[in-house]
Amino acid sequence: MDQVGYVVEVKDNYAVVDVRRTSACGDKCSSCGGGCNIPAMRVNIKNTINARVGNFVEVEMETKSLMKSAFIAYIIPLIMLIAGISLGVYFFSNLGFQNYEIFGVLTGLVALVISYFLLRVIDNNIKKSKSTELKLVRVI
């Protein structure tokens, strides 16, 4: 994934870069009529190319890392929700509860909340390993 960023500050060996997120319509907002106003994301990136304040820079992240992050962020909560509902319905129906569907949904919601705590742990481990680190490629 390559993006263009704008250097707003340089601190020590790091550049503070505003990276504009890509909209769902592919930055062709006039064609979709959505009138998108997407805020920039401010990130600290190791300044390996000696970028200065005011420079536009190319920011890179490996596609593999991006796909892995998207899978973790979206699919794990979905799997936990579905598994929680399924196990809850199975468990409470076998215990003879009349409203086992409601208890199954509640169990699924509990599993969803647990998945967000799990995501937080995974996110901290990824930050420590720096496997999804952004890189400055060149000054544009």
C-alpha positions in Angstrom: 0.0 0.0 0.0 1.5 3.3 -1.1 0.1 6.6 0.2 1.1 10.2 -0.1 1.7 12.1 3.2 2.5 15.6 4.3 5.3 16.1 6.9 4.0 18.5 9.6 6.7 18.1 12.1 10.1 16.5 12.6 11.1 15.3 16.1 14.5 13.6 16.6 14.6 10.7 14.1 10.8 10.7 13.5 8.6 12.6 11.1 5.0 13.4 12.0 3.1 12.8 8.8 -0.5 13.5 7.9 -1.7 10.7 5.6 -5.1 11.1 3.9 -7.2 8.0 4.1 -8.7 6.7 0.8 -12.5 7.0 0.6 -14.8 4.0 -0.2 -15.5 5.6 -3.6 -11.8 5.8 -4.5 -11.5 9.5 -4.1 -14.0 10.2 -6.9 -16.5 11.8 -4.5 -18.1 14.0 -7.3 -19.1 10.8 -9.1 -20.7 9.1 -6.1 -22.4 12.2 -4.8 -21.4 11.4 -1.2 -19.5 14.6 -0.6 -16.9 12.8 1.4 -14.8 14.7 3.9 -12.1 12.3 5.1 -9.8 13.5 7.8 -6.1 12.8 7.6 -4.5 10.3 9.9 -1.4 11.6 11.8 1.3 9.0 12.3 4.9 9.0 13.5 7.3 7.4 11.1 11.0 6.9 11.4 12.6 9.6 9.2 15.0 7.5 7.1 15.0 9.8 4.1 15.7 13.1 5.9 12.3 14.6 5.1 11.7 18.2 6.2 8.5 20.0 7.4 6.4 20.8 4.4 7.6 17.9 2.2 5.2 15.5 0.5 6.4 12.0 1.0 5.5 8.5 -0.2 4.5 6.3 2.7 4.6 2.5 2.3 3.2 -0.4 4.1 3.4 -4.0 2.9 0.1 -5.3 1.4 0.5 -8.5 3.3 0.6 -6.6 6.6 -2.3 -4.5 5.6 -4.4 -7.6 4.7 -3.4 -9.3 7.9 -4.4 -6.3 10.0 -7.8 -6.0 8.2 -8.5 -9.7 8.8 -7.7 -9.4 12.4 -9.8 -6.3 12.9 -12.9 -7.4 11.0 -13.0 -11.2 10.9 -12.0 -12.1 14.5 -14.9 -10.2 16.0 -17.3 -11.7 13.5 -16.1 -15.2 14.2 -16.4 -14.7 17.9 -19.9 -13.3 17.6 -21.1 -16.2 15.4 -19.4 -18.8 17.6 -20.8 -17.2 20.8 -24.3 -17.2 19.4 -24.0 -20.8 18.2 -22.6 -22.1 21.4 -25.0 -20.2 23.5 -28.0 -21.4 21.6 -26.7 -25.0 21.8 -25.8 -24.8 25.5 -29.0 -23.1 26.7 -31.3 -25.3 24.5 -29.7 -28.4 25.9 -30.3 -27.1 29.5 -34.0 -26.7 28.7 -34.4 -22.9 28.7 -37.4 -21.7 26.8 -35.8 -18.5 25.6 -32.6 -20.1 24.6 -32.3 -17.8 21.5 -32.2 -14.7 23.6 -29.5 -16.3 25.9 -27.6 -17.3 22.7 -27.6 -13.8 21.4 -26.4 -12.5 24.8 -23.7 -15.1 24.8 -22.7 -13.9 21.3 -22.5 -10.3 22.5 -20.3 -11.3 25.4 -18.0 -13.1 23.0 -17.9 -10.0 20.9 -16.9 -7.9 23.8 -14.2 -10.5 24.7 -13.0 -10.3 21.1 -12.3 -6.6 21.4 -10.2 -7.2 24.5 -8.4 -9.9 22.5 -7.8 -7.4 19.6 -6.3 -5.0 22.1 -3.8 -7.6 23.2 -3.0 -8.6 19.6 -2.6 -4.9 18.7 -0.1 -4.3 21.5 1.9 -7.4 20.4 1.9 -6.2 16.8 3.1 -2.7 17.9 6.0 -4.3 19.8 7.0 -6.5 16.9 6.8 -3.5 14.5 5.6 -5.9 11.7 3.1 -3.4 10.4 5.4 -0.4 10.6 5.0 2.3 8.0 8.1 3.4 6.0 9.0 6.6 4.3 10.1 5.8 0.8 10.9 9.1 -0.9 10.3 12.8 -0.9 7.9 13.8 -3.7 
